[in-house]
């Protein structure tokens, strides 16, 4: 059994024990916190390796990263 499959079983077991909206919100907060910590560690590693710096972060704040949409010429 892979780690992914084990994780899915663990999550399903945890979800089976949620009995209220408050518990669901708490669970969602825990999951969000887990992934936020992983992202922060990855960003810290990039900073420590010199791959990003304050200028990079400031540049990210001004970037327009939306995917441009192209419409077909014959669209009515």
C-alpha positions as YAML, in Angstrom:
chain: A
units: angstrom
residues:
- id: 1
  name: UNK
  ca: [0.00, 0.00, 0.00]
- id: 2
  name: UNK
  ca: [1.40, 3.40, -0.97]
- id: 3
  name: UNK
  ca: [1.71, 6.37, 1.37]
- id: 4
  name: UNK
  ca: [-0.96, 8.13, -0.66]
- id: 5
  name: UNK
  ca: [-3.40, 5.26, -0.12]
- id: 6
  name: UNK
  ca: [-2.57, 5.14, 3.59]
- id: 7
  name: UNK
  ca: [-3.12, 8.91, 3.83]
- id: 8
  name: UNK
  ca: [-6.48, 8.59, 2.08]
- id: 9
  name: UNK
  ca: [-7.57, 5.93, 4.57]
- id: 10
  name: UNK
  ca: [-6.43, 8.06, 7.49]
- id: 11
  name: UNK
  ca: [-8.35, 11.06, 6.16]
- id: 12
  name: UNK
  ca: [-11.47, 9.00, 5.63]
- id: 13
  name: UNK
  ca: [-11.19, 7.69, 9.18]
- id: 14
  name: UNK
  ca: [-10.81, 11.24, 10.52]
- id: 15
  name: UNK
  ca: [-13.78, 12.44, 8.45]
- id: 16
  name: UNK
  ca: [-15.94, 9.66, 9.86]
- id: 17
  name: UNK
  ca: [-15.47, 11.22, 13.31]
- id: 18
  name: UNK
  ca: [-16.68, 14.70, 12.34]
- id: 19
  name: UNK
  ca: [-20.11, 15.27, 13.82]
- id: 20
  name: UNK
  ca: [-20.74, 19.00, 13.49]
- id: 21
  name: UNK
  ca: [-20.05, 22.03, 11.38]
- id: 22
  name: UNK
  ca: [-17.71, 23.32, 14.08]
- id: 23
  name: UNK
  ca: [-15.65, 20.11, 13.93]
- id: 24
  name: UNK
  ca: [-15.59, 20.28, 10.13]
- id: 25
  name: UNK
  ca: [-14.32, 23.87, 10.25]
- id: 26
  name: UNK
  ca: [-11.67, 22.88, 12.80]
- id: 27
  name: UNK
  ca: [-10.57, 19.99, 10.57]
- id: 28
  name: UNK
  ca: [-10.37, 22.28, 7.53]
- id: 29
  name: UNK
  ca: [-8.28, 24.75, 9.53]
- id: 30
  name: UNK
  ca: [-5.90, 21.96, 10.56]
- id: 31
  name: UNK
  ca: [-5.45, 20.82, 6.96]
- id: 32
  name: UNK
  ca: [-4.94, 24.41, 5.78]
- id: 33
  name: UNK
  ca: [-2.38, 24.98, 8.53]
- id: 34
  name: UNK
  ca: [-0.52, 21.79, 7.53]
- id: 35
  name: UNK
  ca: [-0.17, 22.91, 3.91]
- id: 36
  name: UNK
  ca: [0.67, 26.49, 4.90]
- id: 37
  name: UNK
  ca: [3.55, 25.16, 7.01]
- id: 38
  name: UNK
  ca: [4.81, 23.08, 4.07]
- id: 39
  name: UNK
  ca: [4.68, 26.12, 1.79]
- id: 40
  name: UNK
  ca: [6.49, 28.26, 4.37]
- id: 41
  name: UNK
  ca: [9.27, 25.66, 4.71]
- id: 42
  name: UNK
  ca: [9.66, 25.56, 0.92]
- id: 43
  name: UNK
  ca: [9.85, 29.36, 0.72]
- id: 44
  name: UNK
  ca: [12.36, 29.46, 3.60]
- id: 45
  name: UNK
  ca: [14.53, 26.91, 1.77]
- id: 46
  name: UNK
  ca: [14.47, 29.02, -1.41]
- id: 47
  name: UNK
  ca: [15.42, 32.09, 0.64]
- id: 48
  name: UNK
  ca: [18.26, 30.24, 2.40]
- id: 49
  name: UNK
  ca: [19.58, 28.97, -0.95]
- id: 50
  name: UNK
  ca: [19.58, 32.52, -2.33]
- id: 51
  name: UNK
  ca: [17.05, 31.68, -5.04]
- id: 52
  name: UNK
  ca: [14.63, 34.36, -3.84]
- id: 53
  name: UNK
  ca: [15.09, 37.60, -1.92]
- id: 54
  name: UNK
  ca: [13.06, 40.64, -0.90]
- id: 55
  name: UNK
  ca: [13.16, 42.00, -4.46]
- id: 56
  name: UNK
  ca: [11.71, 38.73, -5.77]
- id: 57
  name: UNK
  ca: [8.87, 38.87, -3.28]
- id: 58
  name: UNK
  ca: [8.13, 42.53, -4.14]
- id: 59
  name: UNK
  ca: [8.08, 41.59, -7.83]
- id: 60
  name: UNK
  ca: [5.57, 38.81, -7.12]
- id: 61
  name: UNK
  ca: [3.31, 41.41, -5.57]
- id: 62
  name: UNK
  ca: [3.10, 43.32, -8.84]
- id: 63
  name: UNK
  ca: [2.88, 40.38, -11.27]
- id: 64
  name: UNK
  ca: [-0.22, 39.75, -13.32]
- id: 65
  name: UNK
  ca: [-0.40, 35.96, -13.49]
- id: 66
  name: UNK
  ca: [-3.86, 35.45, -14.93]
- id: 67
  name: UNK
  ca: [-4.02, 33.18, -17.96]
- id: 68
  name: UNK
  ca: [-5.13, 35.17, -21.02]
- id: 69
  name: UNK
  ca: [-8.25, 33.85, -22.68]
- id: 70
  name: UNK
  ca: [-8.45, 33.67, -26.45]
- id: 71
  name: UNK
  ca: [-11.81, 33.68, -28.13]
- id: 72
  name: UNK
  ca: [-12.42, 32.02, -31.46]
- id: 73
  name: UNK
  ca: [-12.62, 34.50, -34.34]
- id: 74
  name: UNK
  ca: [-15.96, 33.10, -35.49]
- id: 75
  name: UNK
  ca: [-17.59, 33.15, -32.05]
- id: 76
  name: UNK
  ca: [-21.04, 34.69, -32.11]
...
